[in-house]
Amino acid sequence: MKNLNGAGRRLLDTVRGFTVAQRTIALIGVAILVLGGVALSNWLGRPTYSPLFTGLSASDASGVVGQLAKDKVDYQLSDGGATILVPAADVDAERLAAASAGLPSSSTTGYALLDNMGVTASEFQQNVTYKRAIEGELAKTISSISGVTAASVQLAIPQQTVFSDKQQDPTASVFVNVATPLTSDQVQAIVHLTAAAYPGLKDTNVSVVDQKGETLSSVGGSPSGSASEQATTYEDATRAKIQAQLDALLGPGNSTVTVNATVSQSSGTTTSKTYTTPSGAPVLSQSANKSTYKGSGASGAAGVLGTDTTSTSTGTGTTAGSGDTYTSDQGVKNNAIDQTTTTQTITPGTLTSQSIAVAVNATKAASIPTSTIQSLVAAAGGVNTKRGDTITVAAAPFSNSAASAAKAALAQQQSAQSSDNMSRMITAAIWVLGGLVGFVLLVLVLRKLFKKPEQDTVDAGQLSVVPPASPLDAVLAGGAPRLQGGANPMAGLPTVPAPTVAMPQAVPVAPRATAEHLSPFERLQADVDALAEAAPDRTAEYLRALMAEGAGA
């Protein structure tokens, strides 16, 4: 306890000796250490969170959160509230507690509905339950797609009847709650997944809508998006292919390409039939008719000709009653033919025509014929002249103002970025230097606080003054001081004659009457001060003797 009190007094004395700046730095250092320790303890004591449930609906998430609040368990929400995290040590217990409370309730969907169906269910109940089971399974499957947090599927299945020869096709609507926008491939995956889950459901009869009310795929449309989106996608892809070819031929920046595509927005079905006659086809049926006439009135008669008949007529004479003869031969052949029936479904997004415009820098294209560039563009863009596609190639000098402005902007940006990097480096250097200075000051302050105090050269408790004369009287008289026990600290040293010292009048020795009221240590200190002023050499020898005695002990 005495050591602690001594350390506390030394600490207070050290703090009192600080300047205002040193006290400020010390307070800042202590505050930083305290805050760092608190933050470190909080970070080390923070529990590790693990998922309790994922893919929850809003109602189920609310029920689970209420259960956790009832059990006084900390939790965290993520994925828009669909995922609940709790400390890893409480996962198992809270899952059992949630299961006992019937949470999450929406997990009893899908084919689990069929497990609760009774044997007395009607056909209507069986059909509705089966439809709900398929909808639940589809919703859970779609929710597993990356970016989809929740999904709901509704199937519209028309009632089949034998009294109508034309049946309606089933349709489906899918609602998705997405955290990030879905790509075209993901939308197509949802459409094809839904269409393949029910017999007779086509991908063109599936509608997909997100939580913002945007239609990702419409009924009767294409799962790749609207016609304008498909046209834009086709234009961008074709432009990129043509531009890559021209850049390789002319160099970057020496050509520009514009593609305008027309995409059909109509949908339907077309049926066509074609007939062909194969070579060497057999004759299915054949008939012949031959007629011969004699006598007058047959002059100038001719046989009746047709596509399916063969006739031959001959006649002589030109006047009536001259005995002319008329002969007619007719034949019919039915040959075997090939019949081909083609049924084609027209979907929206079919490319009907496109026009491509290419501008080439005249200075770069002087040595390349325009026909070569046109042929290259036609091959890269898939141009079909029968469809109505057109290509326009023009050579003209390009303006360099935009390139110069872009180059200047790039140089300015690089300069600004360099300046920003330099300022960041300077700021980082200042922070590092400030941290080092603060660390050094903190080390110096701590070193000064915890520095071990030096022991006094002369321990007053170990000296014994022989009254009535002071130990210095013996020194002035040419003798040696005596310690307690009669030890002579000057033993072994050469004897130095005591000089005759005339005490200056300015520093008189304290009178005996006054010295009697002082403690032995105070009298010794006064005598040492007087001796140091009167005989410094003798005082030095005396101190060396005391130090040698202390070292020998």
HELIX and SHEET records of a PDB file:
HELIX    1   1 LYS A    2  ARG A   16  1                                  15    
HELIX    2   2 VAL A   20  GLY A   45  1                                  26    
HELIX    3   3 ALA A   58  ASP A   71  1                                  14    
HELIX    4   4 ASP A   79  GLY A   81  5                                   3    
HELIX    5   5 ALA A   88  ASP A   90  5                                   3    
HELIX    6   6 VAL A   91  SER A  100  1                                  10    
HELIX    7   7 SER A  105  SER A  107  5                                   3    
HELIX    8   8 GLY A  110  ASN A  116  5                                   7    
HELIX    9   9 GLU A  123  SER A  143  1                                  21    
HELIX   10  10 SER A  184  ALA A  195  1                                  12    
HELIX   11  11 ASP A  203  ASN A  205  5                                   3    
HELIX   12  12 ALA A  227  LEU A  250  1                                  24    
HELIX   13  13 THR A  370  GLY A  381  1                                  12    
HELIX   14  14 THR A  385  ARG A  387  5                                   3    
HELIX   15  15 SER A  401  LEU A  449  1                                  49    
HELIX   16  16 ALA A  460  GLN A  462  5                                   3    
HELIX   17  17 PRO A  471  LEU A  476  1                                   6    
HELIX   18  18 ARG A  512  ALA A  515  1                                   4    
HELIX   19  19 PRO A  520  ALA A  534  1                                  15    
HELIX   20  20 PRO A  536  GLY A  552  1                                  17    
SHEET    1   A 3 TYR A  49  PHE A  53  0                                        
SHEET    2   A 3 THR A  83  PRO A  87 -1                                        
SHEET    3   A 3 GLN A  76  SER A  78 -1                                        
SHEET    1   B 4 VAL A 148  ALA A 156  0                                        
SHEET    2   B 4 THR A 171  VAL A 178 -1                                        
SHEET    3   B 4 VAL A 206  ASP A 210  1                                        
SHEET    4   B 4 THR A 215  SER A 217 -1                                        
SHEET    1   C 3 SER A 255  VAL A 263  0                                        
SHEET    2   C 3 LEU A 351  ASN A 361 -1                                        
SHEET    3   C 3 THR A 390  ALA A 396  1                                        
SHEET    1   D 2 GLY A 268  THR A 276  0                                        
SHEET    2   D 2 ASP A 338  ILE A 346 -1                                        
SHEET    1   E 3 VAL A 283  LYS A 294  0                                        
SHEET    2   E 3 THR A 325  ASN A 335 -1                                        
SHEET    3   E 3 SER A 313  GLY A 315 -1                                        
END                                                                             
